[in-house]
């Protein structure tokens, strides 16, 4: 399921996980976090 995918992504080094449909504010927040 989605929870397993999130765990796998984080373990593989993902900084964040954004689900579809994308929310503009959430994408911007994730990008700002990644660029710090």
Gaussian input, Z-matrix of N, CA and C with variables (Angstrom, degrees):
# hf/3-21g

backbone

0 1
 N
 C     1     B1
 C     2     B2     1     A1
 N     3     B3     2     A2     1     D1
 C     4     B4     3     A3     2     D2
 C     5     B5     4     A4     3     D3
 N     6     B6     5     A5     4     D4
 C     7     B7     6     A6     5     D5
 C     8     B8     7     A7     6     D6
 N     9     B9     8     A8     7     D7
 C    10    B10     9     A9     8     D8
 C    11    B11    10    A10     9     D9
 N    12    B12    11    A11    10    D10
 C    13    B13    12    A12    11    D11
 C    14    B14    13    A13    12    D12
 N    15    B15    14    A14    13    D13
 C    16    B16    15    A15    14    D14
 C    17    B17    16    A16    15    D15
 N    18    B18    17    A17    16    D16
 C    19    B19    18    A18    17    D17
 C    20    B20    19    A19    18    D18
 N    21    B21    20    A20    19    D19
 C    22    B22    21    A21    20    D20
 C    23    B23    22    A22    21    D21
 N    24    B24    23    A23    22    D22
 C    25    B25    24    A24    23    D23
 C    26    B26    25    A25    24    D24
 N    27    B27    26    A26    25    D25
 C    28    B28    27    A27    26    D26
 C    29    B29    28    A28    27    D27
 N    30    B30    29    A29    28    D28
 C    31    B31    30    A30    29    D29
 C    32    B32    31    A31    30    D30
 N    33    B33    32    A32    31    D31
 C    34    B34    33    A33    32    D32
 C    35    B35    34    A34    33    D33
 N    36    B36    35    A35    34    D34
 C    37    B37    36    A36    35    D35
 C    38    B38    37    A37    36    D36
 N    39    B39    38    A38    37    D37
 C    40    B40    39    A39    38    D38
 C    41    B41    40    A40    39    D39
 N    42    B42    41    A41    40    D40
 C    43    B43    42    A42    41    D41
 C    44    B44    43    A43    42    D42
 N    45    B45    44    A44    43    D43
 C    46    B46    45    A45    44    D44
 C    47    B47    46    A46    45    D45
 N    48    B48    47    A47    46    D46
 C    49    B49    48    A48    47    D47
 C    50    B50    49    A49    48    D48
 N    51    B51    50    A50    49    D49
 C    52    B52    51    A51    50    D50
 C    53    B53    52    A52    51    D51
 N    54    B54    53    A53    52    D52
 C    55    B55    54    A54    53    D53
 C    56    B56    55    A55    54    D54
 N    57    B57    56    A56    55    D55
 C    58    B58    57    A57    56    D56
 C    59    B59    58    A58    57    D57
 N    60    B60    59    A59    58    D58
 C    61    B61    60    A60    59    D59
 C    62    B62    61    A61    60    D60
 N    63    B63    62    A62    61    D61
 C    64    B64    63    A63    62    D62
 C    65    B65    64    A64    63    D63
 N    66    B66    65    A65    64    D64
 C    67    B67    66    A66    65    D65
 C    68    B68    67    A67    66    D66
 N    69    B69    68    A68    67    D67
 C    70    B70    69    A69    68    D68
 C    71    B71    70    A70    69    D69
 N    72    B72    71    A71    70    D70
 C    73    B73    72    A72    71    D71
 C    74    B74    73    A73    72    D72
 N    75    B75    74    A74    73    D73
 C    76    B76    75    A75    74    D74
 C    77    B77    76    A76    75    D75
 N    78    B78    77    A77    76    D76
 C    79    B79    78    A78    77    D77
 C    80    B80    79    A79    78    D78
 N    81    B81    80    A80    79    D79
 C    82    B82    81    A81    80    D80
 C    83    B83    82    A82    81    D81
 N    84    B84    83    A83    82    D82
 C    85    B85    84    A84    83    D83
 C    86    B86    85    A85    84    D84
 N    87    B87    86    A86    85    D85
 C    88    B88    87    A87    86    D86
 C    89    B89    88    A88    87    D87
 N    90    B90    89    A89    88    D88
 C    91    B91    90    A90    89    D89
 C    92    B92    91    A91    90    D90
 N    93    B93    92    A92    91    D91
 C    94    B94    93    A93    92    D92
 C    95    B95    94    A94    93    D93
 N    96    B96    95    A95    94    D94
 C    97    B97    96    A96    95    D95
 C    98    B98    97    A97    96    D96
 N    99    B99    98    A98    97    D97
 C   100   B100    99    A99    98    D98
 C   101   B101   100   A100    99    D99
 N   102   B102   101   A101   100   D100
 C   103   B103   102   A102   101   D101
 C   104   B104   103   A103   102   D102
 N   105   B105   104   A104   103   D103
 C   106   B106   105   A105   104   D104
 C   107   B107   106   A106   105   D105

   B1=1.4346
   B2=1.5149
   B3=1.2984
   B4=1.4629
   B5=1.5235
   B6=1.3221
   B7=1.4604
   B8=1.5238
   B9=1.3232
   B10=1.4607
   B11=1.5234
   B12=1.3348
   B13=1.4580
   B14=1.5244
   B15=1.3324
   B16=1.4610
   B17=1.5215
   B18=1.3166
   B19=1.4658
   B20=1.5245
   B21=1.3217
   B22=1.4656
   B23=1.5286
   B24=1.3235
   B25=1.4629
   B26=1.5242
   B27=1.3217
   B28=1.4664
   B29=1.5287
   B30=1.3094
   B31=1.4646
   B32=1.5230
   B33=1.3249
   B34=1.4631
   B35=1.5221
   B36=1.3450
   B37=1.4506
   B38=1.5183
   B39=1.3216
   B40=1.4643
   B41=1.5234
   B42=1.3104
   B43=1.4616
   B44=1.5179
   B45=1.3218
   B46=1.4542
   B47=1.5204
   B48=1.3087
   B49=1.4599
   B50=1.5173
   B51=1.3149
   B52=1.4618
   B53=1.5225
   B54=1.3139
   B55=1.4662
   B56=1.5277
   B57=1.3285
   B58=1.4575
   B59=1.5182
   B60=1.2933
   B61=1.4654
   B62=1.5274
   B63=1.3224
   B64=1.4580
   B65=1.5161
   B66=1.3213
   B67=1.4635
   B68=1.5218
   B69=1.3242
   B70=1.4630
   B71=1.5250
   B72=1.3186
   B73=1.4659
   B74=1.5206
   B75=1.3114
   B76=1.4705
   B77=1.5240
   B78=1.3362
   B79=1.4660
   B80=1.5255
   B81=1.3219
   B82=1.4660
   B83=1.5238
   B84=1.3220
   B85=1.4683
   B86=1.5321
   B87=1.3190
   B88=1.4658
   B89=1.5234
   B90=1.3194
   B91=1.4679
   B92=1.5247
   B93=1.3209
   B94=1.4710
   B95=1.5264
   B96=1.3118
   B97=1.4635
   B98=1.5306
   B99=1.3226
   B100=1.4648
   B101=1.5250
   B102=1.3197
   B103=1.4618
   B104=1.5239
   B105=1.3168
   B106=1.4727
   B107=1.4912
   A1=111.07
   A2=114.13
   A3=120.14
   A4=111.85
   A5=117.49
   A6=120.11
   A7=110.57
   A8=117.60
   A9=121.22
   A10=110.38
   A11=117.00
   A12=120.99
   A13=110.69
   A14=116.70
   A15=121.10
   A16=109.91
   A17=117.42
   A18=121.84
   A19=109.96
   A20=117.05
   A21=120.92
   A22=111.19
   A23=117.09
   A24=120.96
   A25=111.30
   A26=117.31
   A27=121.13
   A28=110.36
   A29=117.09
   A30=120.78
   A31=111.49
   A32=117.11
   A33=121.53
   A34=111.84
   A35=117.06
   A36=120.20
   A37=115.50
   A38=117.95
   A39=120.21
   A40=109.60
   A41=116.18
   A42=120.97
   A43=111.43
   A44=115.96
   A45=121.08
   A46=108.37
   A47=116.69
   A48=122.16
   A49=107.27
   A50=116.57
   A51=121.74
   A52=108.18
   A53=115.75
   A54=120.34
   A55=110.70
   A56=115.27
   A57=121.00
   A58=108.40
   A59=119.80
   A60=126.84
   A61=110.28
   A62=115.05
   A63=120.82
   A64=110.88
   A65=115.11
   A66=121.14
   A67=105.99
   A68=116.39
   A69=122.09
   A70=111.97
   A71=117.40
   A72=120.90
   A73=111.62
   A74=116.95
   A75=121.75
   A76=110.98
   A77=116.67
   A78=121.16
   A79=109.76
   A80=116.95
   A81=121.20
   A82=110.03
   A83=116.99
   A84=121.38
   A85=111.07
   A86=116.97
   A87=121.17
   A88=111.04
   A89=117.35
   A90=120.71
   A91=111.39
   A92=116.52
   A93=119.44
   A94=110.73
   A95=116.19
   A96=121.29
   A97=110.57
   A98=116.70
   A99=121.33
   A100=112.00
   A101=117.06
   A102=120.71
   A103=113.76
   A104=117.72
   A105=120.50
   A106=111.32
   D1=-174.45
   D2=-177.24
   D3=-64.58
   D4=-37.61
   D5=-179.34
   D6=-61.85
   D7=-41.77
   D8=178.22
   D9=-63.66
   D10=-37.15
   D11=178.92
   D12=-65.88
   D13=-39.72
   D14=178.22
   D15=-63.17
   D16=-47.51
   D17=179.93
   D18=-59.93
   D19=-45.72
   D20=-179.83
   D21=-62.21
   D22=-41.50
   D23=179.93
   D24=-64.95
   D25=-44.20
   D26=179.38
   D27=-64.22
   D28=-42.45
   D29=178.63
   D30=-64.54
   D31=-28.52
   D32=179.69
   D33=-82.93
   D34=-3.40
   D35=175.41
   D36=111.37
   D37=5.51
   D38=178.01
   D39=-63.65
   D40=140.59
   D41=177.66
   D42=-84.91
   D43=-24.14
   D44=-176.38
   D45=-158.84
   D46=170.35
   D47=178.88
   D48=-140.16
   D49=118.98
   D50=-177.73
   D51=-111.37
   D52=125.94
   D53=-178.46
   D54=-91.63
   D55=154.23
   D56=175.67
   D57=-88.23
   D58=147.62
   D59=-3.08
   D60=-73.34
   D61=143.38
   D62=-177.11
   D63=-67.81
   D64=141.15
   D65=171.10
   D66=-106.10
   D67=124.91
   D68=-174.75
   D69=-49.73
   D70=-48.50
   D71=-178.21
   D72=-60.90
   D73=-37.52
   D74=-179.17
   D75=-67.70
   D76=-39.52
   D77=178.68
   D78=-66.16
   D79=-45.07
   D80=179.22
   D81=-60.85
   D82=-43.85
   D83=179.02
   D84=-60.47
   D85=-44.23
   D86=-179.78
   D87=-64.79
   D88=-39.74
   D89=178.79
   D90=-66.35
   D91=-42.55
   D92=177.95
   D93=-61.75
   D94=-42.31
   D95=178.91
   D96=-61.80
   D97=-41.84
   D98=-178.21
   D99=-68.55
   D100=-30.18
   D101=-176.73
   D102=-85.07
   D103=-5.96
   D104=178.97
   D105=-71.34

